[in-house]
């Protein structure tokens, strides 16, 4: 049920986003989802992709600091209130959200939201209990 | 053969270490005799020295012994530059067998010379250094100090051969090959600058070589200031015992002082190199125990006697007897050079303090540099610290907390708040010799 996300440390300087993506492109690695967190001082690039293990090895050998984080992918109904329903379940369960981002799954045309929870097990249990659909790796890439 | 193994389980010492244990009165007598001969020789052969004595209305006869040393004038680095290349030599070139020179990055290079006897004394001092670090015949020493004009490589090389170790003269650089040699040759000891060794440790991990599984057990580090925190980190990560050694080309090169296995200060080989501590502002001699600038006088050097040479290194002479039994006085580990100091908002800052602060933050490795800039006439200091995979967090909050922890640690040590920038792994250039910790852009 958990999705592996790569996070890459980016310095706050020109080309710092371009260079790791160039490295992945040169290796013909395809991205499924991407999000960028930025602060005044630095950025954190977050990537969701099928080939995450190869991408991690490639980026690490290229000198980037990379970590792997377990994410939870939730299918969101593409209609008013679709996300609200899920957030209500999480709020009721007291699940802390560290951050989240969404993207369309090209193949199925579905909308996926990726959540980083402080305590994923607890959030997953609450979502399962409420009948929310979570997406595994096969459904996502 | 058995007699040549020392510092072993039996606790014996190699004969080369005998002078380390001279009774103090006998040592003082030797120092007095050697100082008188040195002053007489310099008076005879070195014009600058003679002029300075005459200006003080002194002759060699006024120096009755080592107790009179403070009457003599200082020698400073500028004297070596002003007399470039051979102006301070006391031996004709047909008695000189070796010349070394500084790299000259801060102006004209300085040149130092050795007669055959000088090389022998240097070799003896380095052999005593290695013996104090527990090396012996049978050790395989990888010498990563630079060979060439720099005194580090050849000084350690001769000393290690003299105690019978097998020396690999690999010099600096070629990190991957260094690790291959270390592994394939079963290297037991390494000589390097501490910053280069940290680089080697990092590279070994990348190559999947576990240094703890190798026969490597001793590291002899010098040529730049490093902290006890760095020592703890090196020892914990590699399982070796790390020794600090001290020296400078003007006096002989490496071999002026060394730690013993007690690791509580460095014994100065004061039968050849006499240490004093002075107040760097007034030049007044300070008593043992007080902190000030280290001043060294060569007592046996022939080609280039150095009398009361101001090292710019800040330390103190430790007075308590050392647990190892050596009678040679110790200097406290040198972590600061007055040359390295800079002033930020009225506060004196040494690069080593930044290193100490970084080592307090768990998970950070001391890959850092200090960038000095000038903004509207005010000096600004920014510390750049590399983010390693170990401390990198995927959350902004986690990274902000890391920044705050590092910032607090630096502020705690320096007493002022400075700029802090997190940079990517490997973005700070690795040194293959002395680390360049400070990038000064104030005059760009």
Boltz contact constraints between the chains, C-beta under 6 A:
constraints:
  - contact:
      token1: [A, 7]
      token2: [B, 394]
      max_distance: 6.0
  - contact:
      token1: [A, 9]
      token2: [B, 387]
      max_distance: 6.0
  - contact:
      token1: [A, 9]
      token2: [B, 392]
      max_distance: 6.0
  - contact:
      token1: [A, 11]
      token2: [B, 423]
      max_distance: 6.0
  - contact:
      token1: [A, 11]
      token2: [B, 424]
      max_distance: 6.0
  - contact:
      token1: [A, 37]
      token2: [B, 396]
      max_distance: 6.0
  - contact:
      token1: [A, 39]
      token2: [B, 396]
      max_distance: 6.0
  - contact:
      token1: [A, 42]
      token2: [B, 422]
      max_distance: 6.0
  - contact:
      token1: [A, 63]
      token2: [B, 425]
      max_distance: 6.0
  - contact:
      token1: [A, 63]
      token2: [B, 426]
      max_distance: 6.0
  - contact:
      token1: [A, 65]
      token2: [B, 387]
      max_distance: 6.0
  - contact:
      token1: [A, 65]
      token2: [B, 389]
      max_distance: 6.0
  - contact:
      token1: [A, 65]
      token2: [B, 392]
      max_distance: 6.0
  - contact:
      token1: [A, 65]
      token2: [B, 425]
      max_distance: 6.0
  - contact:
      token1: [A, 67]
      token2: [B, 392]
      max_distance: 6.0
  - contact:
      token1: [A, 67]
      token2: [B, 394]
      max_distance: 6.0
  - contact:
      token1: [A, 69]
      token2: [B, 394]
      max_distance: 6.0
  - contact:
      token1: [A, 98]
      token2: [B, 395]
      max_distance: 6.0
